[in-house]
């Protein structure tokens, strides 16, 4: 489901005093510590990925390492497991793995510029204080709207709030928008998801947008104080691609942008047409123009609206929203929808292309280990594979395979339903078929698959340069065991290792 397919926002204009008093945000336990036992025992609910205790979540917002802790905020509906009435959920972690749920951080202010939703944004550290710059939305007549999706008309403005305490629990909003409207004369197809950063000469910020009839655009702003912003120009833009009612669906609007240096290059990430995308290239600092040289997709399937942060060691960490792939009626009835990806470390390869791997901290969750090392022939490899099982759909699987032989494998349930499939033909040595995608691989040598399975999600990374996150569902109250099968070319398998992953809580509530 597209994050901007609105669900009506019923009740958004009337909030209890426990959620907001004027511009002062009071903590409210929208995360509900006392849970329905059915949610805690749902086998499809992940055991080592982050998600709120209940209800709907989407985009990661403002992840930040602050005073020895990792803070994660995300788009959240405190009332139901469907999109609507966007708040910011909040959780804290010592290691990006084990999370403690905190009260809702930001809620819409009745009559304010975010009365109909606190949309996505970014954390900013300014000396000894932490702020959040985010998009607020209100219903307006169509002629005044920056966002028109065919059903609703919204005005999007960029807002600023400051944390009042070192634990980032209490927040005070700046009364007026820090960017109240798109650049004069620009007919935008969206105006949201601000992402600021500091340079030697002040603050810069990108905002996701699009220009009607011209395509997606990333707008660049500059400020000396985070409050007064001056529009510069388009940092980067695309081309007109289609005529969808919602321009983000066609690729004519780029949302959730982020711009940062990585190695000797600069990287832009953004989301459009259902995919999270990246570009790497050169920044002309005199003209402040970005010149892309390489581009690609961050993840080919259930992964959208990513956000990055620095970890305690200065690594660039990527988080992404993993949406549901089942009917709304099912996830609404389940009482929860969506989850956060595992943290991924971003680097640039020598070819200037983006690389990613699950952060090594995830290794701490590894438990019981099963291992197969080839060398006794294909028949023996197949025999030993039949004894390896990823139990309860909760574990990590790593495989190393040759590139000089054709092979195919699958990770499947006992009923034969595939969770992950992969196949390779040495005649096309830089292409790997994974599920329904064809991944382009730039390196020679072995192919390594790293698959993280958790309840109803499988994050698969290939050679640290391509990723496919998929969802799988099943009936019943027990998560199925999964078996690795070599359907072709068992002799190509060098090594396979399965680890049981330790749950991060006793009751699937991730807290």
N, C-alpha and C positions, 0 to 999 in steps of 0.2 A: 504494500500500500504506500502511495506517495505521502510523504509527511505533510503535504499541503492540501490533501483531500479532506476538507473540513467536515466535521460531524455536527454542525449546528450550534455548538457552544452554548447549550442550554444552561441557564443559571449563571452565566459569566458576569452579568451585571450586578448580581446580588451576592456579596460575599459576607461571611460571618465576621464579627469583630475579632474573632480569634485569628483570622487570616490577615487582615490588614486594618490599620487604624491610620487614616490619612496617608502620609508618606513614610510612616514608620512601620517596618515589617516586624511583626511579632511572630516568634516561632510557633508553628502549629503542627501537631503530630499527624500530618496527612498520611504518614507511612504505616500507621496502625500496627503497633507492636503486638497486640493480641490478634492472632490470625486464625482464620478458618483452617482447621486441621487438614481439610481436603487440599488446600493450596500447598501446604508444607509437604505433603506426600505425593503430589502429582509427579509421576515418573518423567514426564516431558519437561518439567521445570529443571533448569540447569543446577548443577551442584558446585561448580567452581568458576562460573562467570558471574559478573556483577549484574544485578537488576534490583529495582525497588521491591519492597516487601509485597506489594500488591499493585494492581491496576496497570494502566498504560504508561510506557516510556518510549521516547524516541531520542533525538539528537543528544550526544554528549555536549555539555556546555562547560566552559571555563575550567577545565582540569588544571590544577596548579599544585606545585610542591611548595609548602609554606610552613616554616618553623618545624621541620622534621616530619611532616605528615603530608599525605597526598589527599587532596580534596577533589571530589568528583560531583559535578552538578549535571542534571540532565532534564530534558523536556519531560513533563509529567502531568498526568491528569489524576488528581487526588480522588475523583468521584467514581471512576469506572475504568474498565479495561478496554476502552476505545479512545480514539483521538478526540481531544476537546479540552477547553478551559486550561490552557497551558500555564503551568507553574514551573518552578525549578525545584526538583528533588535534590537532596544533598546527602553525601556519604563521605566518610573519611577512612583512610587506610594507612598503616605503617609501611606497606610493601607493594601496593598496587594489586594485591591479591585478596587479602582479608579485609572486609569492609564492615563498618559500623554505620547503620542508618542514623541520620540526624533529621531534625525538623525541616519542613519545607523552607527554602531560603528566600525565594521571591514568589509573590502572588500578585495577580492583577489588582490595581487600585481603582475602585469605583470612581468614575468620572475623570480618571487620569488618562495619560497617553498610552497606557497599557491595559486599559479597562477590559479589553477582550482577549488578552493573552500576553504573557511574557515569553517571547520567542527566543531564538538562539543568540548566543553571545560568547564573550571571551573574558577571561580574568586578566587583570592588569595589576602588576605590583609596582607601586610608586613609593619608594622609601620604606616606611614602616606601616604602610597600609595597603589593603587589597581592595580593588574595585572590580566591578563587572559592567562592561558595556554590552548592551543587548538591544534587541528590537522589540518595541511594544506595538500592539495593533489595536485599532478601534474600528468599528463599523462606520462607514461614511457613504454618502451618495457616490454612485459610480464615477461621476466626473471628478471627484476629489481623491479617488483611490489610487494607490500605487500597486495594489495587488488585486487582480480580478481573475477569479478561477472559474467563472461560469455560473457560480451559485452565490458568491459573496463578494462584497467590495470592502477592502480594508485600507486604511492609511497606516503605513509603516513608518515609524520614526526610531531614531537611535537614542537610547537612554543610558543613564549612568547611575549606579548605586554603589555605596561604600559600605564595607563591613565595619561594624562598630566594636567588634571584639576579636581577640586573637584566634578564636575557634571558627570564625566566619559563620556564626549562627545568626546574629542580628544584623540587619541591613537597613540603611537609610537611603532612600532614593533622592536624587536631584530632581527638583520639581518639574523643570522644563526639559524638553529634549535637547541633547547636545548637538544633534543634527536633525532639524525639524522637517526637512523636505529634500527631495532629490535636487541635483543641480538645475538652476533655472533654464527653462527651454528644452529640457531633456524629457522625452516621453518614455518613461521606464516601464518595463514589464515585471518589475519587482525591485525591492529596495530593502535588503535585510542582511542579518548575520554579520555584524561588524567584528573586525579582528584587528586590534591595535598592537603596535610594538614600538620600542624606543630606539632611536638612532642618536648619534652624537649631537645633531642639531635640533632635536625635539622628537615629538611623537608622530608616527604615521599610522594610517589605518586603511584597510581595504573593506569595501562593502560589496556584497553580491548584488548583481543587477542584470539588466538587459535593456537594449534600446529597441523600441518597436520598429520592425522592418529591417533591423541591422544585426540582431543576434545578441548572444550573451556578452556581458561586460563586467569587469572588475574595476570599481571606482576607487580612486586614491584620494585620501584626505591627509591634512597635516595640522598639528596643533602644538602649542607650547605648554598647555596646561590640562589637557584631557577634557576640557569643558568647551572651549571655543575651537571649532574645526573649520578649516578652509579647504574647499574642494580644489584639487589640482588638475586631474585629467583621468582618462581611462588608463589604468596600468597595463591592461591586456584586454583583448576582445576577441569575439568569434565572428561567425557569420550567420545570417538568417537561414534556418533549417526547415521550418515547418509552420503549420497554422493550427496547432493544437489550442484548444480552449484555455488550458493551463500552460503557459509558455515554458515552464520548467520541464514539462513532459516531453516537449519537442526538442529541447536543447537551446531554446531562444532566451532562457534566463539561467544564469549561473548562481547557485546559492552555496552557502557554507564555505566561503573562501578563506584561505589562510596563506600567507606569504612569508617565507623565512629563508635564511641562508643555511646551506648544508654543504659541508666540504668547501670546495672552491666555487660552487654554483649557488643559485637561488632556486627555490622550488615554490610553485603555486599548486595548491590543491583546491578543488571545488567539486560540486555535485550538480549533475543535470542529467536529464533523460534516463533516470533510474540508475545511474552509475556514479561512483566516486572516482574522480580523474586527477591526474597529476601532469605537470609540465616542469621541466628543469631547463635552466639556461642562464643567460647573463643579464644582470641588472646594470643599466646605464645610470649611474648615480648623478651625473650632471643633468640629464634630461628627465630622470626618474621614469624610465621606460623599461619594461621587462621584455626581453627578446628570447622566446622559447627556442630550444634546440632539440629537445626530446619530449615525448609525451606518452602517456599510457593510462591504463585503468588500475586503480588500487586493488580492486577485488571484483571478480566477474559476476557475483551473485548477490546474496543477501547481506549487503554491507553498504551503508549510506551515511551521508552527513558527517564525515569524520572530523575529528579535532585533535590537535597535538599539544604537547607540553614538553618542558624539560624535566628530566628526572633528577635525582639528587647528584648524579654524576655528570650531568650536562648532556645526556643522550636525548635525541629527539624521539618522543614516544607518540605513537598514533593510536587513537581510540576510534571505534566506529559503532554506529547503531546497527544491530542485527534485527531486522523486522520479522514479523510472522509471515509464514507462507501458507496459512490455513484460513478457512472462511472466518469472517468476523464473528459470526454466531458462536463458533467454537472457542476462540480466544476470549470473547466476552464472557462466556459461561465459565471458562477456566479461572477467570479472575485476575489474570496477568497477561501482559503482551509486550514482547520486545525484550532485548537484553543488550549488554555491552560486550563488544569483542574483548578478547585478551589484549593486553598491551603489546604493541609491536614496535620494535626499534627500527627507525629509518636511517639508511645510509645511502650514499651514491656509489655506484660501481665505477670502475675506470673508464667505462664507456659513457658515463654521464647519466645512466639510467638508474631509476630509483630501486633500491633493495629494501627488503623488510624481513624481519624474523620476529617470532614471539620472544618477548623479553626473557632473558635467562632466569629471572626471578621465578618464572613459572616452573622451573625444574624442581623447586622446593616442594611442589605438590606431588611429585612422583612417589609411588609406593611400590607394591609388588611388581616384579619384572619378569617378563617372558622374553626369551631371545632365541633367534635362529640365525646361525651363520652357515651360508651355503658352502658347498665343496664336496658333497657326496653324491652329486647327480640330481637330475630333475625329479626322478621318482621319489627319492628320499626327501627332497625338499618339499614336495607336495604332501608326503606322508606326515612330515613334522608340522607342516602348516595346519593340518587338520586338528592338531592338538592345541593350537594357539587361539585364545578367545579374549576379546575385549568385553569384559563382563559388565552387565548392567548399563551399557551405553555410556560409560564414564571412564575415559582413559585417553592416553596418547599413543599413537602408532607412528613409528618411523621406519621407512623402507629405503634401501639403496639399491638401484637397478642400473643395468648396463644400457649403453646407447648403441651397441653394435648388434643388437638382436631385437626382433619384434616381441612384444609382450603385452598382456592386458591383465589387470587384476581388479578385484572388487572387494569392498568391505560391506558385508551383507548380513541381514537378519536370517534367522533359521528358516523363515518362510520363503526365502529367496529374494526378498525385496532388497534392492541395493540402497546403500547409504552413500557410498562414494565409489565411483568407477574411474579407472585410468587406463589409457592404452597408448602405445608408442610404436611408431614405424621408423626404423633407421633410415629409410629413404627420405624421410622428412625430419632430419635430425634436430631441428630447432622448434618442432611443434609437438605438443603433448595434448591429447584429448583428455579432459577431466570433466566428468559429468556431461553437461551440455555445452561446454566451452572448449575452445582451442587456444591453448596458451603458447605464446611465443617465448622461447628460451634462448638466451644469448650466449650461454656458456657451453663449452664442450665438457666431456667427462661424464661422470655418473649423474643420474637423476635421483634426487633425494626428495621423498614425500614426507612431510610432517603433518599429521592429522590429529586434531584435538577434538574429541567427541565428548559431548556433554548433554545428556538428556534428550534433546531434540535438535541439536546444532552440531555441525562438523565444520571446523575451520581448517582448511587444507592449504598449506604453503608449499611451493615447489621451488627448490634451489634458492630460496630466499629472494626470488625475483617475481613471482606471480602467486596469486591467491584466489581461492574460490571458497566462499563461505556458503554452506547450504543448510537447509532445514529438513528434517525428516520426522514423520509422525506415525503413530501406531495406536492400536486399540488396547484396552486393558489397563490394569493397574500396576504392571511390572515392566520396567525397561528391559528390552531384549538384549541378550548377548549378541555380539557381532563377531563374525568370522572373516578372516582374510583368506581370499581364494586367488590362486593364480589360474586364470582362465586360458592363458596362452603364454608359452615361453618361460616356464618355471626356472630354466637354467639362467635366465637373466637376473634373477634375484640374488643379490650379494648378501643382504642382511635384512632382517626384520626384527623390530623390538617393540613390545607392548608394555606400557606401564599402567597400572591402576592409578588414577588420580584421586588424591585425598580431598573430600568435600571441605569447603571453607566454613560450613556450619553444620550443625546436627540435624537441621530440619528444613533444608533447602530455602531458608529465608535470607541467606547471605549476610547475616548480621549476628 
